[in-house]
């Protein structure tokens, strides 16, 4: 408690958030090493348990072990708790507990909530947390109920169907990417109903909580003529839909001549759709992505690098960052200085932030690639790039090298998963400190560019 109070007093909001995520990883690590979490006779090293804890808190899903063969039912429940912790967010969970015990939410706590969920205004953040928790739990409950009763045809008992239904719903909604079958969702490659439910849950988790809240208000207040969707919602949904369609088309076209040969058109379509959705940050698969061509895997690496939307359960540079960068390039090519979209103009500071995130993320991927090429001698360049973008995008897909990573390699991947979950802006500000504004400016001068 003394450590938490010191963080609250001395750290900036960004530093506090990063510190709290470190604490969450420590708690999750302890939960995953307590007696009874592993199956009888199974031994897991402390580093591998830490890797799993970081992967779960960052809702990534990369694992150095087979979950189905490692964890007991009790261990799977602990893993579900950690996934919820990572998906809801540290400050959301803390606020939820404070509300239950009747603690007053002060200005400092509201600032931390604002930072944790990428908000620009401090007003209404507590109501935001309430909405997020209600929506997330409702989605998971509905998904778990549907999948549990549907899984009765796959499993011998209701208890087993319930375990698989709840875990699958939570894993998909949180975009955690973990599975307890040992086969991801490849066992349901011909079951389009299971795929559709999982795609819906993944999308609802990755689209962004502010979007879900606005949709809820729209559905409940259809007669309110003053209601209008925010620019954030319009950009997020448009970008998300565009990436889904482009991803589906690229995977379908490229793999129809390669790994999809011999499949029916509808199976190829669903496989393409599912992998396009899953590369947002979910990491679940219905087919073996290691059989995909290099072209498709490079493209999927790019999709994982973009990741999910801000204020969602996913990581990466985020969809709005990508959208603003593309819009700026289009407008710049047309000789325009302002970015105009949906009847609004984008603040220039948001353009700066977008390019800072892209440059920093690209630099991290490049440096990580160079380091892993030194530590993982048996892995190819494509496998390493795929692993790195999967970790940074908190996706969890792999071309099969996760279990063979060296100790330094695991540490590099853990750092990427952590930064991908916390967010590059928060991580950068946590390093930079308070960021006091300068008291004076130097004369400005133009520099030749290009």
DOTORPA-368577 format. One record per residue (C-alpha): residue number from 1; residue in one letter; x, y, z. Coordinates in Angstrom, 1 decimal. Last residue first. Layout:
<pts>
[pt NUM, "A", [X, Y, Z]];
...
</pts>
This chain:
<pts>
[pt 450, "X", [12.8, 16.0, -49.5]];
[pt 449, "X", [12.8, 18.7, -46.8]];
[pt 448, "X", [14.8, 22.0, -46.8]];
[pt 447, "X", [14.6, 23.6, -43.3]];
[pt 446, "X", [12.7, 26.7, -42.4]];
[pt 445, "X", [13.7, 28.9, -39.4]];
[pt 444, "X", [11.9, 29.8, -36.2]];
[pt 443, "X", [13.3, 32.1, -33.6]];
[pt 442, "X", [13.8, 30.5, -30.2]];
[pt 441, "X", [10.9, 30.0, -27.8]];
[pt 440, "X", [10.5, 30.8, -24.0]];
[pt 439, "X", [9.0, 29.4, -20.8]];
[pt 438, "X", [9.1, 25.9, -22.2]];
[pt 437, "X", [6.1, 23.6, -21.2]];
[pt 436, "X", [6.9, 21.1, -18.5]];
[pt 435, "X", [6.9, 17.5, -19.8]];
[pt 434, "X", [6.3, 15.7, -16.4]];
[pt 433, "X", [8.5, 12.7, -17.1]];
[pt 432, "X", [9.8, 11.6, -20.5]];
[pt 431, "X", [9.9, 7.9, -19.7]];
[pt 430, "X", [6.2, 7.7, -18.6]];
[pt 429, "X", [5.4, 10.0, -21.6]];
[pt 428, "X", [6.8, 7.4, -24.0]];
[pt 427, "X", [4.9, 4.5, -22.4]];
[pt 426, "X", [1.7, 6.4, -22.3]];
[pt 425, "X", [2.0, 7.4, -25.9]];
[pt 424, "X", [3.1, 3.9, -26.9]];
[pt 423, "X", [0.2, 2.2, -25.4]];
[pt 422, "X", [0.0, 0.1, -22.2]];
[pt 421, "X", [-1.0, -3.0, -24.1]];
[pt 420, "X", [1.5, -2.8, -27.0]];
[pt 419, "X", [4.2, -1.7, -24.5]];
[pt 418, "X", [3.7, -4.8, -22.4]];
[pt 417, "X", [3.5, -7.2, -25.3]];
[pt 416, "X", [6.7, -5.7, -26.8]];
[pt 415, "X", [8.6, -5.9, -23.4]];
[pt 414, "X", [7.4, -9.6, -23.1]];
[pt 413, "X", [8.7, -10.4, -26.6]];
[pt 412, "X", [12.1, -9.0, -25.7]];
[pt 411, "X", [12.2, -11.0, -22.5]];
[pt 410, "X", [11.2, -14.2, -24.3]];
[pt 409, "X", [14.0, -13.7, -26.8]];
[pt 408, "X", [16.6, -13.2, -24.0]];
[pt 407, "X", [15.4, -16.5, -22.5]];
[pt 406, "X", [15.5, -18.3, -25.8]];
[pt 405, "X", [12.4, -18.8, -27.9]];
[pt 404, "X", [11.5, -22.3, -28.9]];
[pt 403, "X", [7.8, -22.3, -27.6]];
[pt 402, "X", [7.2, -19.0, -29.5]];
[pt 401, "X", [8.7, -20.2, -32.8]];
[pt 400, "X", [5.6, -21.7, -34.4]];
[pt 399, "X", [4.4, -19.2, -37.0]];
[pt 398, "X", [2.7, -17.3, -34.2]];
[pt 397, "X", [-0.6, -15.5, -33.6]];
[pt 396, "X", [-1.0, -13.8, -30.2]];
[pt 395, "X", [-2.5, -10.4, -31.2]];
[pt 394, "X", [-1.2, -8.0, -28.7]];
[pt 393, "X", [-0.2, -5.8, -31.7]];
[pt 392, "X", [3.3, -5.5, -30.2]];
[pt 391, "X", [3.5, -9.3, -29.7]];
[pt 390, "X", [2.0, -10.2, -33.1]];
[pt 389, "X", [4.3, -7.6, -34.7]];
[pt 388, "X", [7.3, -9.3, -33.1]];
[pt 387, "X", [6.3, -12.9, -33.8]];
[pt 386, "X", [5.5, -12.1, -37.5]];
[pt 385, "X", [8.8, -10.3, -37.9]];
[pt 384, "X", [10.7, -13.2, -36.3]];
[pt 383, "X", [9.0, -15.8, -38.5]];
[pt 382, "X", [9.7, -13.8, -41.6]];
[pt 381, "X", [13.4, -13.4, -40.7]];
[pt 380, "X", [13.7, -17.1, -40.2]];
[pt 379, "X", [14.1, -18.8, -36.8]];
[pt 378, "X", [17.0, -21.1, -36.0]];
[pt 377, "X", [19.4, -18.5, -34.8]];
[pt 376, "X", [17.1, -16.9, -32.3]];
[pt 375, "X", [19.3, -14.6, -30.2]];
[pt 374, "X", [21.0, -12.5, -32.9]];
[pt 373, "X", [18.0, -12.4, -35.3]];
[pt 372, "X", [15.9, -11.6, -32.2]];
[pt 371, "X", [18.0, -8.4, -31.5]];
[pt 370, "X", [17.7, -7.1, -35.1]];
[pt 369, "X", [14.0, -7.8, -35.2]];
[pt 368, "X", [13.5, -6.0, -31.8]];
[pt 367, "X", [15.4, -3.0, -33.1]];
[pt 366, "X", [13.3, -2.8, -36.3]];
[pt 365, "X", [10.0, -3.4, -34.4]];
[pt 364, "X", [10.8, -0.8, -31.8]];
[pt 363, "X", [11.8, 1.7, -34.6]];
[pt 362, "X", [8.5, 1.1, -36.4]];
[pt 361, "X", [6.6, 1.6, -33.2]];
[pt 360, "X", [8.4, 4.9, -32.5]];
[pt 359, "X", [7.9, 6.2, -36.0]];
[pt 358, "X", [4.2, 5.2, -36.1]];
[pt 357, "X", [3.5, 6.6, -32.6]];
[pt 356, "X", [5.3, 9.9, -33.3]];
[pt 355, "X", [3.4, 10.0, -36.6]];
[pt 354, "X", [0.0, 9.7, -34.9]];
[pt 353, "X", [0.9, 12.1, -32.1]];
[pt 352, "X", [1.9, 14.8, -34.7]];
[pt 351, "X", [-1.4, 14.3, -36.6]];
[pt 350, "X", [-3.3, 14.5, -33.3]];
[pt 349, "X", [-1.5, 17.8, -32.5]];
[pt 348, "X", [-2.7, 19.2, -35.8]];
[pt 347, "X", [-6.3, 18.8, -34.7]];
[pt 346, "X", [-8.4, 17.0, -37.3]];
[pt 345, "X", [-11.1, 19.1, -39.1]];
[pt 344, "X", [-14.8, 18.1, -39.2]];
[pt 343, "X", [-17.5, 17.6, -41.8]];
[pt 342, "X", [-16.9, 13.8, -42.0]];
[pt 341, "X", [-13.2, 14.4, -42.8]];
[pt 340, "X", [-11.0, 17.5, -43.2]];
[pt 339, "X", [-7.3, 17.3, -42.6]];
[pt 338, "X", [-5.8, 20.7, -43.0]];
[pt 337, "X", [-2.6, 21.6, -44.9]];
[pt 336, "X", [-3.9, 20.9, -48.3]];
[pt 335, "X", [-1.6, 20.5, -51.4]];
[pt 334, "X", [-3.4, 17.4, -52.7]];
[pt 333, "X", [-0.5, 15.1, -51.8]];
[pt 332, "X", [-0.7, 16.6, -48.3]];
[pt 331, "X", [-4.4, 15.8, -48.1]];
[pt 330, "X", [-3.8, 12.1, -49.0]];
[pt 329, "X", [-0.8, 11.8, -46.8]];
[pt 328, "X", [-2.7, 13.4, -43.8]];
[pt 327, "X", [-5.7, 11.0, -44.4]];
[pt 326, "X", [-3.3, 8.0, -44.3]];
[pt 325, "X", [-1.6, 9.2, -41.1]];
[pt 324, "X", [-5.0, 9.9, -39.5]];
[pt 323, "X", [-6.3, 6.5, -40.4]];
[pt 322, "X", [-3.3, 4.6, -39.1]];
[pt 321, "X", [-3.4, 6.4, -35.8]];
[pt 320, "X", [-7.2, 5.9, -35.7]];
[pt 319, "X", [-6.7, 2.1, -36.2]];
[pt 318, "X", [-4.3, 1.6, -33.3]];
[pt 317, "X", [-0.5, 1.6, -33.2]];
[pt 316, "X", [-0.8, -2.0, -31.9]];
[pt 315, "X", [-2.8, -3.1, -29.0]];
[pt 314, "X", [-6.3, -4.5, -28.3]];
[pt 313, "X", [-8.8, -4.5, -25.4]];
[pt 312, "X", [-10.3, -1.2, -26.6]];
[pt 311, "X", [-9.7, 2.4, -25.7]];
[pt 310, "X", [-8.0, 3.0, -29.0]];
[pt 309, "X", [-8.9, 0.7, -31.9]];
[pt 308, "X", [-7.2, -2.6, -32.7]];
[pt 307, "X", [-3.9, -3.5, -34.3]];
[pt 306, "X", [-2.0, -1.6, -36.9]];
[pt 305, "X", [1.1, -3.8, -36.4]];
[pt 304, "X", [-1.2, -6.9, -36.5]];
[pt 303, "X", [-2.4, -5.8, -40.0]];
[pt 302, "X", [1.2, -5.3, -41.2]];
[pt 301, "X", [2.1, -8.8, -39.9]];
[pt 300, "X", [-0.9, -10.1, -41.7]];
[pt 299, "X", [0.4, -8.7, -45.0]];
[pt 298, "X", [3.8, -10.3, -44.3]];
[pt 297, "X", [2.0, -13.6, -43.6]];
[pt 296, "X", [0.0, -13.3, -46.8]];
[pt 295, "X", [3.0, -12.7, -49.0]];
[pt 294, "X", [5.1, -15.3, -47.3]];
[pt 293, "X", [2.4, -17.9, -48.3]];
[pt 292, "X", [0.1, -19.4, -45.7]];
[pt 291, "X", [0.9, -22.8, -44.2]];
[pt 290, "X", [2.2, -21.3, -41.0]];
[pt 289, "X", [-1.3, -19.8, -40.7]];
[pt 288, "X", [-2.7, -23.2, -39.8]];
[pt 287, "X", [-6.5, -22.7, -40.1]];
[pt 286, "X", [-9.2, -21.6, -37.8]];
[pt 285, "X", [-7.0, -19.2, -35.8]];
[pt 284, "X", [-7.3, -17.1, -32.7]];
[pt 283, "X", [-4.8, -14.2, -32.4]];
[pt 282, "X", [-7.3, -11.6, -31.2]];
[pt 281, "X", [-5.5, -8.4, -32.0]];
[pt 280, "X", [-7.0, -7.0, -35.3]];
[pt 279, "X", [-5.4, -10.1, -36.9]];
[pt 278, "X", [-8.4, -12.1, -35.8]];
[pt 277, "X", [-10.8, -10.2, -38.0]];
[pt 276, "X", [-8.8, -10.9, -41.2]];
[pt 275, "X", [-8.2, -14.4, -40.1]];
[pt 274, "X", [-11.9, -15.0, -39.6]];
[pt 273, "X", [-12.9, -13.5, -42.9]];
[pt 272, "X", [-10.3, -15.4, -44.9]];
[pt 271, "X", [-11.2, -18.7, -43.3]];
[pt 270, "X", [-14.9, -17.9, -43.8]];
[pt 269, "X", [-14.4, -17.1, -47.5]];
[pt 268, "X", [-12.2, -20.2, -48.1]];
[pt 267, "X", [-14.9, -22.4, -46.4]];
[pt 266, "X", [-17.5, -20.7, -48.6]];
[pt 265, "X", [-15.6, -21.3, -51.8]];
[pt 264, "X", [-15.0, -25.0, -51.1]];
[pt 263, "X", [-11.5, -26.0, -50.3]];
[pt 262, "X", [-9.2, -27.9, -52.7]];
[pt 261, "X", [-6.7, -25.1, -52.9]];
[pt 260, "X", [-6.8, -22.9, -49.8]];
[pt 259, "X", [-3.0, -23.1, -49.1]];
[pt 258, "X", [-2.0, -21.8, -52.5]];
[pt 257, "X", [-4.1, -20.3, -55.3]];
[pt 256, "X", [-7.0, -19.4, -53.0]];
[pt 255, "X", [-4.4, -18.2, -50.6]];
[pt 254, "X", [-3.6, -14.9, -52.4]];
[pt 253, "X", [-7.2, -14.0, -53.3]];
[pt 252, "X", [-8.8, -15.0, -50.0]];
[pt 251, "X", [-6.1, -13.5, -47.8]];
[pt 250, "X", [-6.1, -10.2, -49.8]];
[pt 249, "X", [-9.9, -9.9, -50.0]];
[pt 248, "X", [-10.5, -10.7, -46.3]];
[pt 247, "X", [-7.8, -8.2, -45.2]];
[pt 246, "X", [-9.2, -5.5, -47.5]];
[pt 245, "X", [-12.7, -6.0, -46.1]];
[pt 244, "X", [-11.6, -6.1, -42.5]];
[pt 243, "X", [-9.3, -3.1, -42.9]];
[pt 242, "X", [-12.1, -1.1, -44.4]];
[pt 241, "X", [-14.5, -2.0, -41.7]];
[pt 240, "X", [-12.1, -1.0, -38.9]];
[pt 239, "X", [-11.2, 2.2, -40.7]];
[pt 238, "X", [-14.9, 3.2, -41.1]];
[pt 237, "X", [-15.7, 2.1, -37.6]];
[pt 236, "X", [-12.9, 4.0, -36.0]];
[pt 235, "X", [-13.2, 7.2, -38.2]];
[pt 234, "X", [-17.0, 7.5, -37.5]];
[pt 233, "X", [-16.6, 6.6, -33.8]];
[pt 232, "X", [-13.8, 9.2, -33.2]];
[pt 231, "X", [-15.7, 11.9, -35.2]];
[pt 230, "X", [-18.5, 11.5, -32.6]];
[pt 229, "X", [-21.9, 10.0, -33.5]];
[pt 228, "X", [-24.8, 12.5, -33.3]];
[pt 227, "X", [-27.7, 12.8, -30.9]];
[pt 226, "X", [-29.7, 16.0, -31.1]];
[pt 225, "X", [-32.6, 14.3, -32.9]];
[pt 224, "X", [-33.3, 12.1, -29.9]];
[pt 223, "X", [-35.9, 9.7, -31.1]];
[pt 222, "X", [-33.5, 6.8, -31.4]];
[pt 221, "X", [-32.5, 7.1, -27.8]];
[pt 220, "X", [-31.8, 3.5, -26.6]];
[pt 219, "X", [-30.3, 2.4, -29.9]];
[pt 218, "X", [-28.2, 5.6, -30.2]];
[pt 217, "X", [-27.1, 5.4, -26.6]];
[pt 216, "X", [-25.9, 1.8, -27.1]];
[pt 215, "X", [-24.1, 2.8, -30.3]];
[pt 214, "X", [-22.3, 5.6, -28.4]];
[pt 213, "X", [-21.3, 3.2, -25.6]];
[pt 212, "X", [-20.0, 0.6, -28.1]];
[pt 211, "X", [-18.0, 3.3, -30.0]];
[pt 210, "X", [-16.5, 4.6, -26.7]];
[pt 209, "X", [-15.5, 1.0, -25.8]];
[pt 208, "X", [-13.4, 0.5, -28.9]];
[pt 207, "X", [-13.8, -1.8, -32.0]];
[pt 206, "X", [-11.6, -4.5, -30.5]];
[pt 205, "X", [-13.9, -6.2, -28.0]];
[pt 204, "X", [-17.0, -6.0, -30.1]];
[pt 203, "X", [-15.0, -7.2, -33.1]];
[pt 202, "X", [-13.6, -10.2, -31.3]];
[pt 201, "X", [-17.1, -11.1, -29.9]];
[pt 200, "X", [-18.6, -10.8, -33.4]];
[pt 199, "X", [-15.9, -12.9, -35.0]];
[pt 198, "X", [-16.2, -15.5, -32.2]];
[pt 197, "X", [-20.0, -15.8, -32.8]];
[pt 196, "X", [-19.5, -16.1, -36.6]];
[pt 195, "X", [-16.8, -18.7, -36.2]];
[pt 194, "X", [-18.9, -20.9, -33.9]];
[pt 193, "X", [-21.8, -20.7, -36.4]];
[pt 192, "X", [-19.5, -21.4, -39.3]];
[pt 191, "X", [-18.5, -24.8, -38.0]];
[pt 190, "X", [-16.2, -26.3, -40.7]];
[pt 189, "X", [-13.0, -24.9, -39.2]];
[pt 188, "X", [-14.3, -25.6, -35.7]];
[pt 187, "X", [-11.5, -27.8, -34.6]];
[pt 186, "X", [-9.1, -25.1, -36.0]];
[pt 185, "X", [-10.3, -22.8, -33.3]];
[pt 184, "X", [-7.1, -22.8, -31.2]];
[pt 183, "X", [-5.9, -26.4, -31.4]];
[pt 182, "X", [-4.7, -27.0, -27.9]];
[pt 181, "X", [-8.3, -27.1, -26.7]];
[pt 180, "X", [-7.9, -24.6, -23.8]];
[pt 179, "X", [-7.5, -21.5, -25.9]];
[pt 178, "X", [-5.7, -18.2, -25.4]];
[pt 177, "X", [-6.2, -15.4, -28.0]];
[pt 176, "X", [-6.8, -12.7, -25.4]];
[pt 175, "X", [-9.0, -10.6, -27.7]];
[pt 174, "X", [-10.9, -9.7, -24.5]];
[pt 173, "X", [-14.1, -10.7, -26.3]];
[pt 172, "X", [-12.6, -13.8, -27.9]];
[pt 171, "X", [-10.9, -15.1, -24.7]];
[pt 170, "X", [-13.9, -14.4, -22.6]];
[pt 169, "X", [-16.3, -16.2, -24.9]];
[pt 168, "X", [-13.9, -19.1, -25.5]];
[pt 167, "X", [-13.3, -19.5, -21.7]];
[pt 166, "X", [-17.0, -19.4, -20.9]];
[pt 165, "X", [-18.0, -21.9, -23.6]];
[pt 164, "X", [-15.1, -24.3, -22.9]];
[pt 163, "X", [-15.9, -24.4, -19.2]];
[pt 162, "X", [-19.6, -24.6, -19.7]];
[pt 161, "X", [-19.3, -27.4, -22.3]];
[pt 160, "X", [-17.2, -29.4, -19.8]];
[pt 159, "X", [-19.7, -28.9, -17.0]];
[pt 158, "X", [-22.6, -29.7, -19.4]];
[pt 157, "X", [-21.1, -33.0, -20.1]];
[pt 156, "X", [-19.9, -35.0, -23.1]];
[pt 155, "X", [-18.6, -32.2, -25.2]];
[pt 154, "X", [-19.1, -31.3, -28.9]];
[pt 153, "X", [-23.0, -31.2, -29.1]];
[pt 152, "X", [-23.2, -29.5, -25.8]];
[pt 151, "X", [-20.9, -26.8, -27.3]];
[pt 150, "X", [-24.0, -24.9, -28.6]];
[pt 149, "X", [-25.3, -24.5, -25.1]];
[pt 148, "X", [-22.0, -23.2, -23.8]];
[pt 147, "X", [-21.4, -21.0, -26.9]];
[pt 146, "X", [-24.7, -19.1, -26.6]];
[pt 145, "X", [-24.4, -18.6, -22.8]];
[pt 144, "X", [-20.7, -17.6, -23.0]];
[pt 143, "X", [-21.4, -15.1, -25.7]];
[pt 142, "X", [-24.3, -13.5, -23.8]];
[pt 141, "X", [-22.2, -13.4, -20.6]];
[pt 140, "X", [-19.1, -12.0, -22.4]];
[pt 139, "X", [-21.1, -9.2, -24.1]];
[pt 138, "X", [-22.9, -8.3, -20.9]];
[pt 137, "X", [-19.6, -8.3, -18.9]];
[pt 136, "X", [-18.0, -6.0, -21.4]];
[pt 135, "X", [-21.0, -3.6, -21.6]];
[pt 134, "X", [-21.4, -3.3, -17.9]];
[pt 133, "X", [-17.7, -2.8, -17.3]];
[pt 132, "X", [-17.3, -0.2, -20.0]];
[pt 131, "X", [-20.5, 1.7, -19.0]];
[pt 130, "X", [-19.3, 1.9, -15.3]];
[pt 129, "X", [-15.9, 3.0, -16.5]];
[pt 128, "X", [-17.3, 5.8, -18.7]];
[pt 127, "X", [-19.5, 6.9, -15.8]];
[pt 126, "X", [-16.3, 7.4, -13.8]];
[pt 125, "X", [-14.7, 9.3, -16.7]];
[pt 124, "X", [-17.5, 11.8, -17.1]];
[pt 123, "X", [-15.4, 14.9, -16.8]];
[pt 122, "X", [-11.7, 14.4, -17.0]];
[pt 121, "X", [-11.5, 15.3, -20.7]];
[pt 120, "X", [-9.0, 14.1, -23.3]];
[pt 119, "X", [-9.6, 10.4, -22.9]];
[pt 118, "X", [-7.0, 7.7, -23.8]];
[pt 117, "X", [-8.5, 5.1, -21.6]];
[pt 116, "X", [-5.7, 4.7, -19.1]];
[pt 115, "X", [-4.9, 8.4, -19.2]];
[pt 114, "X", [-8.5, 9.5, -18.3]];
[pt 113, "X", [-8.7, 6.8, -15.6]];
[pt 112, "X", [-5.5, 8.1, -14.1]];
[pt 111, "X", [-6.8, 11.7, -14.1]];
[pt 110, "X", [-10.0, 10.5, -12.4]];
[pt 109, "X", [-8.0, 8.8, -9.7]];
[pt 108, "X", [-6.1, 12.0, -9.0]];
[pt 107, "X", [-9.3, 14.1, -8.9]];
[pt 106, "X", [-10.9, 11.8, -6.3]];
[pt 105, "X", [-13.2, 8.8, -6.6]];
[pt 104, "X", [-14.9, 8.6, -3.2]];
[pt 103, "X", [-14.7, 5.0, -1.8]];
[pt 102, "X", [-18.1, 3.2, -1.5]];
[pt 101, "X", [-16.7, -0.3, -1.3]];
[pt 100, "X", [-18.3, -1.3, -4.6]];
[pt 99, "X", [-17.4, 2.0, -6.2]];
[pt 98, "X", [-13.8, 1.6, -5.2]];
[pt 97, "X", [-13.7, -1.9, -6.6]];
[pt 96, "X", [-15.1, -0.8, -10.0]];
[pt 95, "X", [-12.6, 2.2, -10.0]];
[pt 94, "X", [-9.7, -0.2, -9.4]];
[pt 93, "X", [-11.0, -2.5, -12.2]];
[pt 92, "X", [-11.3, 0.4, -14.6]];
[pt 91, "X", [-7.9, 1.8, -13.5]];
[pt 90, "X", [-6.1, -1.4, -14.3]];
[pt 89, "X", [-7.8, -2.1, -17.6]];
[pt 88, "X", [-10.9, -4.1, -18.4]];
[pt 87, "X", [-9.1, -6.4, -20.8]];
[pt 86, "X", [-6.0, -7.0, -18.7]];
[pt 85, "X", [-7.9, -7.7, -15.5]];
[pt 84, "X", [-10.4, -9.9, -17.3]];
[pt 83, "X", [-7.5, -11.9, -18.8]];
[pt 82, "X", [-6.0, -12.3, -15.4]];
[pt 81, "X", [-9.3, -13.7, -14.0]];
[pt 80, "X", [-9.6, -16.1, -16.9]];
[pt 79, "X", [-6.0, -17.3, -16.3]];
[pt 78, "X", [-7.0, -18.0, -12.6]];
[pt 77, "X", [-10.0, -20.0, -13.8]];
[pt 76, "X", [-7.7, -22.0, -16.2]];
[pt 75, "X", [-5.4, -22.7, -13.3]];
[pt 74, "X", [-8.3, -24.1, -11.2]];
[pt 73, "X", [-9.3, -26.3, -14.2]];
[pt 72, "X", [-5.7, -27.4, -14.3]];
[pt 71, "X", [-3.1, -25.7, -16.4]];
[pt 70, "X", [-0.3, -27.3, -18.5]];
[pt 69, "X", [-1.7, -29.6, -21.1]];
[pt 68, "X", [-4.6, -27.4, -22.3]];
[pt 67, "X", [-2.4, -24.3, -22.0]];
[pt 66, "X", [0.2, -25.7, -24.4]];
[pt 65, "X", [3.5, -23.9, -23.5]];
[pt 64, "X", [5.5, -20.9, -24.6]];
[pt 63, "X", [2.4, -18.8, -25.0]];
[pt 62, "X", [1.4, -15.8, -27.0]];
[pt 61, "X", [-2.2, -14.9, -26.2]];
[pt 60, "X", [-2.0, -11.1, -26.3]];
[pt 59, "X", [-4.4, -9.9, -23.6]];
[pt 58, "X", [-1.6, -7.6, -22.2]];
[pt 57, "X", [-2.4, -9.0, -18.7]];
[pt 56, "X", [-2.5, -12.5, -20.2]];
[pt 55, "X", [0.8, -12.3, -22.2]];
[pt 54, "X", [2.6, -10.7, -19.3]];
[pt 53, "X", [1.4, -13.5, -17.0]];
[pt 52, "X", [2.2, -16.2, -19.5]];
[pt 51, "X", [5.8, -14.8, -19.9]];
[pt 50, "X", [6.1, -14.6, -16.1]];
[pt 49, "X", [5.0, -18.3, -15.8]];
[pt 48, "X", [7.6, -19.1, -18.5]];
[pt 47, "X", [10.3, -17.2, -16.6]];
[pt 46, "X", [9.3, -19.0, -13.3]];
[pt 45, "X", [9.8, -22.4, -15.0]];
[pt 44, "X", [6.8, -24.6, -15.4]];
[pt 43, "X", [6.6, -28.2, -14.0]];
[pt 42, "X", [3.7, -30.5, -14.8]];
[pt 41, "X", [3.4, -33.6, -12.6]];
[pt 40, "X", [-0.2, -32.9, -11.7]];
[pt 39, "X", [-1.8, -30.2, -13.8]];
[pt 38, "X", [-0.8, -26.7, -12.9]];
[pt 37, "X", [-2.8, -24.1, -11.0]];
[pt 36, "X", [-2.9, -26.2, -7.8]];
[pt 35, "X", [-0.2, -24.4, -5.8]];
[pt 34, "X", [0.2, -20.8, -6.7]];
[pt 33, "X", [2.4, -20.0, -9.7]];
[pt 32, "X", [-0.2, -18.4, -12.0]];
[pt 31, "X", [-1.7, -16.1, -9.3]];
[pt 30, "X", [1.7, -14.9, -8.4]];
[pt 29, "X", [2.5, -13.9, -12.0]];
[pt 28, "X", [-0.9, -12.1, -12.2]];
[pt 27, "X", [0.0, -10.1, -9.1]];
[pt 26, "X", [3.4, -9.1, -10.6]];
[pt 25, "X", [1.8, -8.3, -13.9]];
[pt 24, "X", [-0.8, -6.1, -12.2]];
[pt 23, "X", [2.0, -4.3, -10.3]];
[pt 22, "X", [3.8, -3.6, -13.6]];
[pt 21, "X", [0.5, -2.4, -15.0]];
[pt 20, "X", [0.2, -0.1, -12.0]];
[pt 19, "X", [3.7, 1.4, -12.7]];
[pt 18, "X", [2.7, 2.1, -16.4]];
[pt 17, "X", [-0.4, 3.9, -15.2]];
[pt 16, "X", [1.5, 5.8, -12.5]];
[pt 15, "X", [4.1, 7.0, -15.0]];
[pt 14, "X", [1.4, 8.3, -17.3]];
[pt 13, "X", [-0.4, 10.0, -14.5]];
[pt 12, "X", [2.9, 11.7, -13.4]];
[pt 11, "X", [4.6, 10.0, -10.4]];
[pt 10, "X", [5.3, 11.4, -7.0]];
[pt 9, "X", [2.1, 11.3, -5.0]];
[pt 8, "X", [0.2, 8.4, -6.6]];
[pt 7, "X", [3.3, 6.3, -7.0]];
[pt 6, "X", [4.2, 6.8, -3.3]];
[pt 5, "X", [0.7, 5.8, -2.3]];
[pt 4, "X", [0.9, 2.6, -4.3]];
[pt 3, "X", [4.3, 1.8, -2.7]];
[pt 2, "X", [2.9, 2.3, 0.8]];
[pt 1, "X", [0.0, 0.0, 0.0]];
</pts>
